[in-house]
Amino acid sequence: MPINNPAGAIPSVGHYPMGAPRPKEILGVGKDVEVVAPQDTRMRFIIDTMALYVLRDGCEFEQLVMAERQGDPEFSFLFDLDSPDHVYYRWRVYSLAEGDTLRTWRMDPFQMVEGGQRWLPPAMLAVEAVKREAGDRALSDHERDKWEDILRGLTAERAAIRAGMVFALDHAEAAAEVVEVLQVSGAA
């Protein structure tokens, strides 16, 4: 049975108020599973998008993609169960199912299955901290999801291009993130 036991997790910096009691360490069975985010932004985008669809549409969607994309290097993470990309994918589906977002997630070690291995989530991207230090507003999760949906539906039709341009202009105060999502999506 999947669990995410914040009460038993090791706290990361900034998650608990000063003076608050620290929870006990989670001890897993066997070697820890260290999750590493893909360095290739396109691969990360593909895995994150796949995780979102699997979360929404279930295992049937994953099986359909596996049947249609067998042999496609961009989807090899679905077949190579020992690859770091597969570990990231498994963590991403679980993390999203637990209520985390694509931009922020729990940093505490956890167990997906009671009595199983301890999982160590990846570090959050430093680019998020740099953006905030520069005073650039970040997109909300809703805004980012809307922007990603617009980019996925982008065609050469005027209405689609207009929707993208209007969104980008309306969110100019978050320009760095608007451009980052555009680059990662491959629409740029």
Sequence and secondary structure as in RCSB ss.txt:
>XXXX:A:sequence
MPINNPAGAIPSVGHYPMGAPRPKEILGVGKDVEVVAPQDTRMRFIIDTMALYVLRDGCEFEQLVMAERQGDPEF
SFLFDLDSPDHVYYRWRVYSLAEGDTLRTWRMDPFQMVEGGQRWLPPAMLAVEAVKREAGDRALSDHERDKWEDI
LRGLTAERAAIRAGMVFALDHAEAAAEVVEVLQVSGAA
>XXXX:A:secstr
 B   GGGS   TTSS TT         SSS EE    SSHHHHHHHHHHHHHHHHH HHHHHHHHHHSTT GGG
GGGT TTSHHHHHHHHHHHHHHTT  SS    S EESBTTS EEE     HHHHHHHHTT     HHHHHHHHHH
HHT  SSHHHHHHHHHHHHHTGGGHHHHHHHHHHHT  
